[in-house]
Amino acid sequence: MRELVEIIAKALVDNPDAVVVKEVEGENATIIELRVAPDDMGKVIGKQGRIAKAIRSVVKAAAAKSDKKIVVEIL
């Protein structure tokens, strides 16, 4: 899942070298932390959070096969 989020984020931003994706195992879920350059934050979140919601939907659909709960956090 980490690679999926990284590919999507790098395609959206102007500075793909600043994209950092970290996967943290929690008790109930896996948390994927996405960090981008401050200038690119708006491109990843989108108007009213539409792009962020779309990223979360894609990850949720991909995680449905493995029966895991995955949370995407944009930091």
PyMOL commands that place a pseudoatom at each C-alpha (Angstrom):
pseudoatom trace, name=CA, resn=MET, resi=1, chain=A, elem=C, hetatm=0, pos=[0.000, 0.000, 0.000]
pseudoatom trace, name=CA, resn=ARG, resi=2, chain=A, elem=C, hetatm=0, pos=[2.892, 2.321, 0.721]
pseudoatom trace, name=CA, resn=GLU, resi=3, chain=A, elem=C, hetatm=0, pos=[4.035, 2.121, -2.881]
pseudoatom trace, name=CA, resn=LEU, resi=4, chain=A, elem=C, hetatm=0, pos=[0.534, 2.844, -4.168]
pseudoatom trace, name=CA, resn=VAL, resi=5, chain=A, elem=C, hetatm=0, pos=[0.233, 6.037, -2.106]
pseudoatom trace, name=CA, resn=GLU, resi=6, chain=A, elem=C, hetatm=0, pos=[3.743, 7.097, -3.121]
pseudoatom trace, name=CA, resn=ILE, resi=7, chain=A, elem=C, hetatm=0, pos=[3.024, 6.671, -6.860]
pseudoatom trace, name=CA, resn=ILE, resi=8, chain=A, elem=C, hetatm=0, pos=[-0.233, 8.624, -6.626]
pseudoatom trace, name=CA, resn=ALA, resi=9, chain=A, elem=C, hetatm=0, pos=[1.324, 11.439, -4.586]
pseudoatom trace, name=CA, resn=LYS, resi=10, chain=A, elem=C, hetatm=0, pos=[4.358, 11.802, -6.859]
pseudoatom trace, name=CA, resn=ALA, resi=11, chain=A, elem=C, hetatm=0, pos=[2.060, 12.102, -9.879]
pseudoatom trace, name=CA, resn=LEU, resi=12, chain=A, elem=C, hetatm=0, pos=[0.131, 14.960, -8.240]
pseudoatom trace, name=CA, resn=VAL, resi=13, chain=A, elem=C, hetatm=0, pos=[2.891, 17.213, -6.884]
pseudoatom trace, name=CA, resn=ASP, resi=14, chain=A, elem=C, hetatm=0, pos=[5.386, 19.591, -8.508]
pseudoatom trace, name=CA, resn=ASN, resi=15, chain=A, elem=C, hetatm=0, pos=[8.265, 18.399, -6.298]
pseudoatom trace, name=CA, resn=PRO, resi=16, chain=A, elem=C, hetatm=0, pos=[8.148, 14.572, -6.309]
pseudoatom trace, name=CA, resn=ASP, resi=17, chain=A, elem=C, hetatm=0, pos=[11.515, 14.304, -4.529]
pseudoatom trace, name=CA, resn=ALA, resi=18, chain=A, elem=C, hetatm=0, pos=[9.944, 15.755, -1.359]
pseudoatom trace, name=CA, resn=VAL, resi=19, chain=A, elem=C, hetatm=0, pos=[7.299, 13.021, -1.122]
pseudoatom trace, name=CA, resn=VAL, resi=20, chain=A, elem=C, hetatm=0, pos=[7.876, 10.782, 1.902]
pseudoatom trace, name=CA, resn=VAL, resi=21, chain=A, elem=C, hetatm=0, pos=[5.576, 7.869, 2.692]
pseudoatom trace, name=CA, resn=LYS, resi=22, chain=A, elem=C, hetatm=0, pos=[5.934, 5.927, 5.928]
pseudoatom trace, name=CA, resn=GLU, resi=23, chain=A, elem=C, hetatm=0, pos=[3.966, 2.854, 7.004]
pseudoatom trace, name=CA, resn=VAL, resi=24, chain=A, elem=C, hetatm=0, pos=[3.288, 2.420, 10.729]
pseudoatom trace, name=CA, resn=GLU, resi=25, chain=A, elem=C, hetatm=0, pos=[1.697, -0.712, 12.167]
pseudoatom trace, name=CA, resn=GLY, resi=26, chain=A, elem=C, hetatm=0, pos=[-0.908, 0.116, 14.803]
pseudoatom trace, name=CA, resn=GLU, resi=27, chain=A, elem=C, hetatm=0, pos=[-2.983, -2.110, 17.056]
pseudoatom trace, name=CA, resn=ASN, resi=28, chain=A, elem=C, hetatm=0, pos=[-6.142, -2.065, 14.950]
pseudoatom trace, name=CA, resn=ALA, resi=29, chain=A, elem=C, hetatm=0, pos=[-4.930, -0.644, 11.644]
pseudoatom trace, name=CA, resn=THR, resi=30, chain=A, elem=C, hetatm=0, pos=[-1.958, 0.169, 9.466]
pseudoatom trace, name=CA, resn=ILE, resi=31, chain=A, elem=C, hetatm=0, pos=[-1.319, 3.897, 9.217]
pseudoatom trace, name=CA, resn=ILE, resi=32, chain=A, elem=C, hetatm=0, pos=[0.243, 5.313, 6.062]
pseudoatom trace, name=CA, resn=GLU, resi=33, chain=A, elem=C, hetatm=0, pos=[1.759, 8.751, 6.680]
pseudoatom trace, name=CA, resn=LEU, resi=34, chain=A, elem=C, hetatm=0, pos=[2.179, 10.971, 3.629]
pseudoatom trace, name=CA, resn=ARG, resi=35, chain=A, elem=C, hetatm=0, pos=[4.424, 14.020, 3.765]
pseudoatom trace, name=CA, resn=VAL, resi=36, chain=A, elem=C, hetatm=0, pos=[4.858, 16.456, 0.888]
pseudoatom trace, name=CA, resn=ALA, resi=37, chain=A, elem=C, hetatm=0, pos=[6.472, 19.854, 0.422]
pseudoatom trace, name=CA, resn=PRO, resi=38, chain=A, elem=C, hetatm=0, pos=[4.435, 22.719, 1.943]
pseudoatom trace, name=CA, resn=ASP, resi=39, chain=A, elem=C, hetatm=0, pos=[3.833, 24.192, -1.526]
pseudoatom trace, name=CA, resn=ASP, resi=40, chain=A, elem=C, hetatm=0, pos=[2.322, 20.904, -2.723]
pseudoatom trace, name=CA, resn=MET, resi=41, chain=A, elem=C, hetatm=0, pos=[-0.012, 20.358, 0.227]
pseudoatom trace, name=CA, resn=GLY, resi=42, chain=A, elem=C, hetatm=0, pos=[-2.981, 21.900, -1.589]
pseudoatom trace, name=CA, resn=LYS, resi=43, chain=A, elem=C, hetatm=0, pos=[-2.459, 19.668, -4.608]
pseudoatom trace, name=CA, resn=VAL, resi=44, chain=A, elem=C, hetatm=0, pos=[-2.602, 16.527, -2.480]
pseudoatom trace, name=CA, resn=ILE, resi=45, chain=A, elem=C, hetatm=0, pos=[-5.625, 17.640, -0.440]
pseudoatom trace, name=CA, resn=GLY, resi=46, chain=A, elem=C, hetatm=0, pos=[-7.604, 19.276, -3.263]
pseudoatom trace, name=CA, resn=LYS, resi=47, chain=A, elem=C, hetatm=0, pos=[-10.644, 21.520, -3.048]
pseudoatom trace, name=CA, resn=GLN, resi=48, chain=A, elem=C, hetatm=0, pos=[-12.713, 20.568, -0.007]
pseudoatom trace, name=CA, resn=GLY, resi=49, chain=A, elem=C, hetatm=0, pos=[-10.508, 17.473, 0.429]
pseudoatom trace, name=CA, resn=ARG, resi=50, chain=A, elem=C, hetatm=0, pos=[-11.692, 15.745, -2.724]
pseudoatom trace, name=CA, resn=ILE, resi=51, chain=A, elem=C, hetatm=0, pos=[-8.286, 14.443, -3.834]
pseudoatom trace, name=CA, resn=ALA, resi=52, chain=A, elem=C, hetatm=0, pos=[-7.403, 13.264, -0.318]
pseudoatom trace, name=CA, resn=LYS, resi=53, chain=A, elem=C, hetatm=0, pos=[-10.729, 11.453, -0.134]
pseudoatom trace, name=CA, resn=ALA, resi=54, chain=A, elem=C, hetatm=0, pos=[-10.078, 9.843, -3.536]
pseudoatom trace, name=CA, resn=ILE, resi=55, chain=A, elem=C, hetatm=0, pos=[-6.633, 8.643, -2.411]
pseudoatom trace, name=CA, resn=ARG, resi=56, chain=A, elem=C, hetatm=0, pos=[-8.180, 7.136, 0.719]
pseudoatom trace, name=CA, resn=SER, resi=57, chain=A, elem=C, hetatm=0, pos=[-10.887, 5.435, -1.375]
pseudoatom trace, name=CA, resn=VAL, resi=58, chain=A, elem=C, hetatm=0, pos=[-8.341, 3.846, -3.718]
pseudoatom trace, name=CA, resn=VAL, resi=59, chain=A, elem=C, hetatm=0, pos=[-6.266, 2.579, -0.797]
pseudoatom trace, name=CA, resn=LYS, resi=60, chain=A, elem=C, hetatm=0, pos=[-9.369, 1.250, 0.951]
pseudoatom trace, name=CA, resn=ALA, resi=61, chain=A, elem=C, hetatm=0, pos=[-10.410, -0.618, -2.197]
pseudoatom trace, name=CA, resn=ALA, resi=62, chain=A, elem=C, hetatm=0, pos=[-6.925, -2.096, -2.609]
pseudoatom trace, name=CA, resn=ALA, resi=63, chain=A, elem=C, hetatm=0, pos=[-6.838, -3.126, 1.062]
pseudoatom trace, name=CA, resn=ALA, resi=64, chain=A, elem=C, hetatm=0, pos=[-10.191, -4.912, 0.829]
pseudoatom trace, name=CA, resn=LYS, resi=65, chain=A, elem=C, hetatm=0, pos=[-8.443, -7.974, -0.614]
pseudoatom trace, name=CA, resn=SER, resi=66, chain=A, elem=C, hetatm=0, pos=[-6.212, -8.407, 2.425]
pseudoatom trace, name=CA, resn=ASP, resi=67, chain=A, elem=C, hetatm=0, pos=[-8.950, -7.712, 5.021]
pseudoatom trace, name=CA, resn=LYS, resi=68, chain=A, elem=C, hetatm=0, pos=[-6.794, -5.063, 6.704]
pseudoatom trace, name=CA, resn=LYS, resi=69, chain=A, elem=C, hetatm=0, pos=[-7.825, -1.610, 7.852]
pseudoatom trace, name=CA, resn=ILE, resi=70, chain=A, elem=C, hetatm=0, pos=[-5.547, 1.026, 6.394]
pseudoatom trace, name=CA, resn=VAL, resi=71, chain=A, elem=C, hetatm=0, pos=[-5.671, 4.718, 7.310]
pseudoatom trace, name=CA, resn=VAL, resi=72, chain=A, elem=C, hetatm=0, pos=[-4.001, 7.390, 5.153]
pseudoatom trace, name=CA, resn=GLU, resi=73, chain=A, elem=C, hetatm=0, pos=[-2.851, 10.485, 7.029]
pseudoatom trace, name=CA, resn=ILE, resi=74, chain=A, elem=C, hetatm=0, pos=[-1.546, 13.560, 5.218]
pseudoatom trace, name=CA, resn=LEU, resi=75, chain=A, elem=C, hetatm=0, pos=[0.954, 15.337, 7.446]
for i in range(1, 75): cmd.bond("trace and resi %d" % i, "trace and resi %d" % (i + 1))
show_as sticks, trace
zoom trace
